[in-house]
Amino acid sequence: MSTLARIVALLLALVVLLVAGGLAVVGYAYPALVQPLTLALTGTGVLVALVVGVIAAGRR
């Protein structure tokens, strides 16, 4: 794996963590809407699915 690929993978991981944390904060601020942990995990799952789709499309 090249250095550029490792840097991109690290940045993607950081973005996923940042978005998951942001979703948890939003869920915590408005607890009547959703539970914070469920919201963060759902958002993380969606982001991971998108990243896996991009990786799979790039390998073709």
C-alpha positions in Angstrom: 0.0 0.0 0.0 1.4 3.3 -1.0 1.9 6.2 1.3 -0.8 8.2 -0.4 -3.3 5.4 0.0 -2.5 5.2 3.7 -3.0 8.9 4.2 -6.3 8.8 2.3 -7.4 5.9 4.5 -6.4 7.7 7.6 -8.3 10.9 6.5 -11.4 8.8 5.7 -11.3 7.2 9.1 -11.0 10.6 10.8 -13.9 12.0 8.8 -16.1 9.0 9.8 -15.2 9.5 13.5 -15.9 13.3 13.2 -19.3 12.7 11.6 -20.2 10.0 14.1 -19.3 12.3 16.9 -21.3 15.2 15.4 -24.3 13.0 15.0 -24.0 11.9 18.6 -23.9 15.5 19.7 -27.0 16.4 17.7 -28.8 13.3 19.1 -27.8 14.3 22.6 -29.0 17.9 22.1 -32.4 16.7 20.8 -33.1 13.4 22.8 -36.8 13.5 21.8 -35.9 12.7 18.2 -33.5 9.8 18.5 -31.2 8.1 20.9 -27.7 9.5 20.5 -25.8 6.2 20.2 -28.3 4.8 17.7 -28.0 7.9 15.6 -24.2 7.9 15.6 -24.0 4.2 14.8 -26.5 4.6 11.9 -24.6 7.5 10.5 -21.3 5.6 10.8 -22.8 2.6 9.1 -24.0 4.7 6.2 -20.6 6.4 5.8 -18.8 3.0 5.9 -21.2 1.7 3.3 -20.4 4.6 1.0 -16.6 4.2 1.5 -16.8 0.5 0.7 -18.8 1.2 -2.4 -16.3 3.7 -3.6 -13.4 1.2 -2.9 -15.3 -1.6 -4.7 -16.0 0.6 -7.7 -12.3 1.7 -7.9 -11.0 -1.9 -8.0 -12.9 -2.7 -11.2 
